Amino acid sequence: MIESKIKKLRDPFILVENGIYYAYGTGVPDNDNWDDTVYSCYKNTSGSLSGDWSRITHRLYVDPQYAVKNHWAPEVHKYNGAFYLIATYYSSITKHRGCTVMRSATPEGPFEEISNGHITPHDWDSIDGTFYVDKAGQPWMIFVHEWTSTDDRIGRMAAAKLSADLSSFASEPIELFRADCTQWAGKHGVTDGCFMYETADGDLLMLWSNFDNSGYAVGIARSENGCVDGKWVHEEKPLFSRLYTGKHDGGHGMIFSSLEGKKYLCLHSPNTPTPDRKEVPTFIPVEEKSGRLRCILD
């Protein structure tokens, strides 16, 4: 397990481009006011995940004037030669949180919005959008229909096809599953931090976060037919939990390959800062065997 030298960053997402590690995430000010969060990016040119990270201080993104707060969970994906930032903000127009799509020619920006405001339904609170291209080449956004805007206060995972230029939905959103349909999370109503992963055998998995009895954790759902709109079945135990480490909880995970070709789970840990520890991006080796993922915590 590698605790990065980034002192504080929530919802970390790693992009590896031209031998450089980029860490995007939710930058939270020292006063921990979630209304004042910003999309942050750090870069590591050392070639080692244990190396130093420097914050990108030039203009990373062009902020729409209606994006007034809750700048959360930026991810950057390379697609068709450009870089797309998918992130959350609260809009003064919709009066909801929603997901946006921004584009840049480089991983360091500036990213400019191409989705004309929230791409997600304007009467939902939607957060934590992620990007996935299916086996037929169709791009999708998978995102959280947040518990704050559902009729029963239970969060959902949702998905919609994206247009070819990623600027709009090409289909109506569909519900994939509810937060309370898992054994490990009990009746906790949170759906957070979705990330899509294909196994070597072609199975489609989704990493996502909720709470177990020990705190914030990362679970795995598996599509029975390998498609986004298939039936999703949840693994009995989470991929990562404080029950496994005995130290800190953590979540909002994603998987990336290092420059050496090793797979790592990236998450922030702990979920709630303490006087002696902030939310630190943490890298945990991951093993895939027979289509199953396991964190190597030895």
N, C-alpha and C positions, 0 to 999 in steps of 0.2 A: 504494500500500500504506500502510495506516494502522496504526501500532503504538499500541495504546490506552495510556492513562495508568494502567491497572490494573497494579500492580507485579508481581503473581504470581497466576495463575489457570489451572488446567488444564481441559481439556474444556469450553471456553466454549460457551454456548448463548444466543443473543440473542432476546429477546421485545420487540416494539415495541407499546406499549399507551398510549393517550391521550397521544401525543406524547412519551413517555418511553422511553428505551432501558433495558432490564434485561439484565444479563449474569449468568447463573447458571453455576456451575462447581464444580470440585473445589478446595477451599481446602486447600493444603498448608502445614503449619507450617514455620518457619524451619529446623528440624532435618531436613526432608525425610523424615520418618517417615510412610509411607503408611498405617500403622495409625491415625494421629491425624488423618486428613483429615476435613473437614466440608463439608456443602453450603453454598456461599457465594453471595451475591447482591450485585451492585453496580447502582446506578442512575445515569443520566445525564440530567439535565433541561436540558442546554444546547442541545439540538437538533442538535448536531454530534458525530459519532463521534470527533473529535479533542478533544472537550471533557473536562471533569473528571468522574470517577466517584466516588461516595461509597458506602461499604459499608453495607448494611443491618445494623444491629447489634441490632435488637429480634428477638424470637423468630420466625425464619423457618419453622421446622418443629418438630413435636412428635416427638421421637426415641423410637421404641419401645425398651423396655429390653433387648430381645434383639438390637437393632442395635448390635453392640459395636465394629465397626471397618470400615475400607474404605468410608467414605461417599464414593462416587464419582459423577461424571457426572450431576448433576441437570439435567433439562430441564423447562421449564414450557410447557404448551400450553393455549390457551383452547378450550373445547369445551362447547357447550350452556350458555353463560353462566357457567361456573365455570372455575377454573384448576387444572390437574392437573400435579403434580410426579411425574415418572418418574425413578427413580434406583436406585443400587446400594448394597447394604451386605452385610457379613458377619453372618450370624445365629448366635447361640449355640444356637439350636434345631436348624437344619438342618446346621450346621457347614460351610456353603458360602456363597459369594457368590451373591446373587440380586437380581432387580429387584422394586421395590415401586411402588405407585401411591398418591399422597397428593393430597388435594383442599383447596382454599381458595376463599373468595369473592373474594379479591384476589390480584394478582401478588406482593404482599409478605408473604403468609401471615397467620397461621400455617397451614402445611399439616399435615393430619392423615391418617394412613394409613387407607385404605379397603380395602386388598387382604388384610387379615388375614395379614400376613407376606409372604413371597416369593410373587409371582404366578407366577414361573417354576418349572420342575421342581425339587423340593427336593433331588434327588441330583445336580444339575448345578452347576457354577460358571457363572453367567450374569451378564453385565454389560452396561452401555451400552444399556439399553432406549430405544427411541424410539417415537413415536406417528404413526399414519397412518390417514386415513379414505379408503377406496377410492371408486370412482366410483358404487358402489351404496349408499354411506352406511354401510358396515360399518367399525367401528373395529378396528385391528390394533395389536399390539405387535410390533415387529421388534427382535431382541436378539442378543447374542453368546453362543453356547455356547462358553465359553472353553476354550482349548487345555489348561488345567490339569486338566480333567476329561473329556477325550476319550481314547479307547483308544489313539490313535496320536499324541497330542500335536499335532494339527492343529486349529486353531480352525474353527468353523463359524458361519455366519449362520443364524438360525432366526426363525420368526414364528408367531404364533397370533392367531386372532380374539379380540376382547375382548367382554365382556358390554356391554349398553347403558349401564350405570352405570360401566363401566371397572374394576370391582372384582375381576374374575376372568377367566380364559380361558374362551371359549365354544367352543374347539376344541382338539384336541391340537396341540402344536408340530410344525411341518414344517421340514425342512432346506432352505435355499435354495441355499447353495453353500459350498465349502471355501476355506480361505485359500490353498491351494497350486494353485488352478486358474487363476491369472493369469500372464501373461507378465512383467509389470513387477515383481512381487514375488518371483519365483523360488520357492524352497522355504521361505520364511519362513512360520511357522505361526500368525501373529497375525491375528485379526479384531477390529477395534476401531471404535468411533465411527460406527455406522450412522446415516444420515439420509436420509429419502425426499424426492424432488423430482420434481414433474411439469413437463414442458416445456410450452411454449405449444401444441404439437401434440398434447398428451395422452400422450406417452411417460412411462413411469415409470422413474426413475433412482434408484440408491442410491449415496450417497457413503459410503466406508468407508476405514479406515486399516490399513496394514500397513507393512512396511519394504522399500524398494528398496536399491540398492547405495550410496546416499548417506545413508540414514537414514529417519526416519519420513516417511510420505507419504500423500497422499489419492488414492484411485482412484475410478473410476466403474464400476458395473455397470448394465446395462440389461435390463429385463424384455422378452422378445420379444413377449409378448401384452399388455403394459401392466398386468398383474395381479401381486399379491404372490406368488401361488403359481405363476407362470409360470416359464419357463426363463430363467436370468440369464446374460447374456453380458458379458464384461469388455472394457472398452476397452484397447487395446494399451499406451497410455502413461498415467501418472497425471495427475490434474488439477493437483496441486501436489507439487513435489519440490525438494529442495535443488539438484538438477541444474539447475533453471531459474533459481534466484536466486544461486547461488554463495556464499550466506551461511549461513542457518540452515535446518534441517529444520523440520517441523511437521506436525501432524495433528489428528485428532478434529474433523473439519470439519462445518460446516453452512452453509446459505445462507439469507440473510434479505434483505428489502428495506428500505432506509433510508427516512427520512422524506421524502426527495426522490424516492423511487421507484427508486433505483439498487440493483442486486443486488450483494451482497458475500458472499464466502466468509469465514467466521469460523473460526479455528483457534488452537491455542496453538503458539507457536514461541519457542525451540527445544523439542524434546521432553525433552532432558536439560539441566538448568540448568548454567551455567558461573559462575565467580566474578564475572563482570561482567554477566551477563544471566540473569534468571529466565524462567520460562515465561509469556510475555506474550500475552494475547489480541490477535490481529492480524486486520485486515480487508483483504481483497484484492478489488478490483473484478472482477466476473465478467460475461462476455458470453455470452448464449445466441444461437446462430445455427444455423438449420436443425436444431434439436433437439440441438445439441452445445454443451457448456460449455467456456469457455476463460478462464483467469485472465489479467487484464491486468496485466502486470508491468513495463511500460515506464516 
